[in-house]
Amino acid sequence: MRTWIAVLALTLLPLAAGCGNRTDDYCSAVKDHQEELTKITGDGGQDSLIKALSIFEDLQGKAPSDITDEWQQVVSRIKALDDALQAAGVDPATYDRTKPPQGLTTEQKARIDAAARELGSGETLAALQGLDQEARDVCQTSLTL
């Protein structure tokens, strides 16, 4: 019986250690990106989330399994808006929904509007809040300063 317990412990120990390392790597990445993310989102530009996309993708790739759904929600919604704006040839920093640029088709505008609605949806905002809360609880810091 003791032999089986020892084998089980030796088998599970590396798995448990790997979980800790994943969390440690994630928390390290949160802290590494915190200042830049604060600067990007603090400027108040309407394109700030798109500018932060590469940071979010890095954090998503390092995230513990319990928050992968939240990162998927946030990153996929930002990508969808970025894709819609790029496909329409629109600069995210200057796009004005009430005064769309000349040549923007009804279909392009509708795609941009739909992507923006999804990004601003309650589901996406809840995911972003959950990610910040996770960073506070697990990493003892927030995503931004």
C-alpha positions in Angstrom: 0.0 0.0 0.0 2.8 2.4 0.9 4.5 1.7 -2.5 1.3 2.7 -4.3 1.0 5.9 -2.3 4.6 6.7 -3.0 4.2 6.1 -6.7 1.0 8.2 -6.8 2.8 11.0 -5.0 5.8 10.9 -7.3 3.5 10.9 -10.4 1.3 13.8 -9.2 4.1 15.9 -7.8 5.4 17.1 -11.2 1.9 17.8 -12.3 1.3 20.0 -9.3 4.6 21.7 -9.7 3.7 22.4 -13.3 0.5 24.0 -12.3 2.3 26.3 -9.9 4.8 27.2 -12.6 2.0 28.1 -15.0 0.5 30.4 -12.5 3.9 31.9 -11.6 4.6 32.4 -15.3 1.2 34.1 -15.8 1.6 36.3 -12.8 5.1 37.3 -14.0 3.7 38.2 -17.4 0.9 40.2 -15.7 3.5 42.2 -13.8 5.7 42.6 -16.9 2.9 44.0 -19.0 1.2 46.0 -16.3 3.0 49.4 -16.9 2.6 49.2 -20.7 -1.0 48.1 -20.5 -1.7 51.0 -18.1 -0.1 53.4 -20.5 -2.0 52.1 -23.5 -5.4 52.0 -21.8 -4.9 55.1 -19.8 -4.6 57.3 -22.9 -8.3 56.9 -23.4 -8.0 56.3 -27.1 -10.8 54.4 -28.7 -8.2 52.1 -30.2 -6.6 51.3 -26.9 -7.9 47.7 -26.7 -6.6 47.0 -30.2 -3.2 48.5 -29.3 -3.2 46.2 -26.3 -4.1 43.1 -28.3 -0.6 41.6 -28.4 -0.3 42.0 -24.7 -3.7 40.3 -24.2 -2.6 37.5 -26.5 0.6 36.9 -24.5 -1.4 36.8 -21.3 -3.9 34.5 -22.9 -1.1 32.1 -23.9 0.2 32.0 -20.3 -3.1 32.0 -18.5 -4.0 29.2 -16.1 -6.7 26.9 -17.3 -9.4 28.4 -15.0 -9.4 31.7 -16.9 -8.9 30.5 -20.5 -12.5 31.0 -21.4 -12.4 34.6 -20.2 -9.2 35.3 -22.2 -10.8 33.7 -25.3 -13.9 36.0 -24.9 -11.8 39.2 -24.6 -9.2 38.4 -27.2 -11.7 37.1 -29.8 -13.9 40.2 -29.5 -11.0 42.6 -29.9 -9.7 40.6 -32.9 -13.2 40.7 -34.5 -13.4 44.5 -34.2 -9.8 44.9 -35.5 -10.6 42.6 -38.4 -13.8 44.5 -39.3 -11.9 47.8 -39.2 -9.0 46.5 -41.2 -11.3 44.9 -43.8 -13.0 48.2 -44.2 -9.7 50.1 -44.4 -10.7 52.2 -41.4 -8.2 53.6 -38.9 -9.4 52.5 -35.4 -8.0 55.7 -33.8 -10.1 58.1 -35.9 -13.2 56.1 -36.8 -16.4 57.9 -35.9 -19.5 55.8 -36.2 -21.8 58.8 -36.5 -19.7 60.2 -39.4 -18.2 57.1 -41.2 -15.6 57.8 -43.8 -16.7 58.1 -47.4 -16.7 54.9 -49.3 -17.6 52.7 -46.3 -20.3 50.4 -47.4 -23.4 49.6 -45.4 -22.1 46.0 -44.9 -18.8 47.2 -43.6 -20.4 49.6 -41.2 -22.7 46.9 -40.0 -19.8 44.5 -39.5 -17.9 47.1 -37.5 -21.0 48.0 -35.4 -21.7 44.3 -34.7 -18.1 43.7 -33.6 -18.1 46.8 -31.4 -21.4 45.7 -29.8 -19.9 42.3 -29.0 -16.8 43.8 -27.6 -18.8 46.1 -25.3 -21.3 43.4 -24.4 -22.0 42.4 -20.8 -20.4 39.0 -21.4 -17.1 40.6 -22.6 -17.0 43.2 -19.8 -17.7 40.5 -17.2 -14.8 38.4 -18.7 -12.5 41.4 -18.4 -13.6 42.1 -14.9 -13.0 38.5 -14.0 -9.5 38.6 -15.5 -8.7 41.6 -13.4 -10.1 40.0 -10.3 -8.1 36.8 -11.0 -4.9 38.9 -11.3 -5.7 40.6 -8.0 -6.6 37.4 -6.2 -3.9 35.1 -7.6 -1.1 37.4 -8.6 -1.7 40.0 -5.9 -1.8 42.8 -8.5 -4.2 44.2 -11.1 -3.8 44.1 -14.9 -3.2 47.8 -14.8 -1.7 50.2 -12.3 
